[in-house]
Amino acid sequence: MNYQKPDVEKVIKIRRYTSLRYLNAILFFICLYWLFSLLLVGKKLSAIIPLIIMILILVTVKDHYYSFTKKEVDIKRSKNFYIIITIINIIVSIVTFSNYSLFFPYIANKNYALILAGTMLILSILLYVKASKIYKNTDRVYVKYMTNNKK
């Protein structure tokens, strides 16, 4: 088959961001569940944390969407937002370890709260690592594409 170069580049960009899109979606919906649960139990002040994370995720999703239309991919802002999300999740994990009912009053067992906080922390770390690899052009899809093009 004879593919045109712009089509191949667009497919490569889409493949590079696929895992980021899925990880963003998982973290977004966990935070949405967390936000609604906090609002239902009346913890409006604690609900600011998942709301901030959700806003940062939506900004990164917008950046990823716009990167498909641009020639150059700029993921630096998204990478910085993933650092912020990871720091927030580290703080949430530490606070959850000492007082889980502050952020997770709707969960009856401390272990479940720690699992939820740990899951969010792992997802944010994975997002940062993947974004860093894309930023440095060391991700698997880019490396494979570049090695195939050099032949």
N, C-alpha and C positions, 0 to 999 in steps of 0.2 A: 504494500500500500504506500501511496505517496501522500504524506501529510504535509500541510503547510506549516512553516515555522511558527507563526503566531498561535496556531491551534495547539501545537506541541508545548509552547511556553505557557499557555493558559492551563493546560492539563497539569503541567509540572507545578505551577503555582497552587492549583487546587489540591493536588496530592500532598504538597508540603504543609498545607494548613489543615488537612483533614483531622489529624489527631487533636490539634488545638481546638477546632470547632467542637468536637465531641467532648473533650475535657471541659471546655467552657460551658457547654450545655449541662453536663452533669453537675458541675459546681454551681451553676446558676439555679438549677431546680432544687438542689439541696438548700441553698440560701433562701429560695422562695418558700420552701416548706418551713424552714427555720423562722423566717419573717412572719408568716401567717400564724405559726404556733405561738410566737411571742406576743403578737397582737391579740390573739384569742385569750391568752391568760393575763393580758393587761400590762405587760412589760414593754411599754412604749419606748422607754429610754434605751433598753437593751436592743430593741429592734433597729436601732440606727446602724449597728455593726453589719448585719446581713444586707441592709439597704445600701450601705457604702460599697460592699463587695459586689453587689449586683450591678450598681451603676458603673463601677470600674470594669466589670466583665462586659457590659453592653458597649462601653467605649472601645474596648479591645476588639469586640466583634465587628463594630463599625470600621475600625482600622483594617481588619482582615478583609472585609468586604470591598473596601476601596482599593486595597492592594491588587485585586484582580483586574482592575481597570487601568492601573498605572503600570508604566514600564519598570520602574524601580520599586522594590519592596522596602518599605520603611517600617520595621517592627520594633524599633528602639523604644518608642513610647509604650507599646504593649508590654515589652520586657520590663520596663520600669514599673508599670502597673502591677505586673505579676509579683514583683518584689514587694510592693506595698501590700498586696493581698496575702502574700506569704507571711509578712511581719504581723499583719492583723491576725492571721490564723495561729501563729506562734503564741501571741498574747492570749487569744481565746483558749488555746490548749492549756497554757499555764494556769489561767484563771479557772478553767474547768477542772483541772486536777485538784485545786485547792477548794473551790466552791462551785460545783457544777450547777447549782440551782440559779446562779446569777444569769447565765446565758441559756440554760436548758431547764427551766422550771417545770416544763411539761413532761420531762423524762423522769421516771421513778427511780431508776438505777444509775449510779455514777458510772458504771462500766459502759453502759449504752451511750451516755453523754461523751465519754472519752473516745469511744469508737467513732462517733459522729464528728467530733472535733479533729480526731486523727485523720479521718478520711478527707475532710476538707483541707487539712494541712498537706497531706500527701498529694492531693489533686493540684493544689497551688504550686507545690514544688515541681511536680511533673510539667505543669504549664510553663513555669520559668525555665526549666531545663530545655524543653522543646523550643521555646522562643529564643533562647540563647543560641541553640544550635542553628536555627534558621538565620538568626542575625549574623552569625559567624560563617554561614554557608558550609557548615559541617554536618548538616542533617543528611540522613541516608538517601533521601530522594534526590537532593541536589548533587551529592557526590556521585551517585549512580548515573545521573543525567550527564554530568560533566565528563565522567570517564568514558561514557558511550559516545559523546560528541567528539572527543579527542582522537578516537580511532579512525 
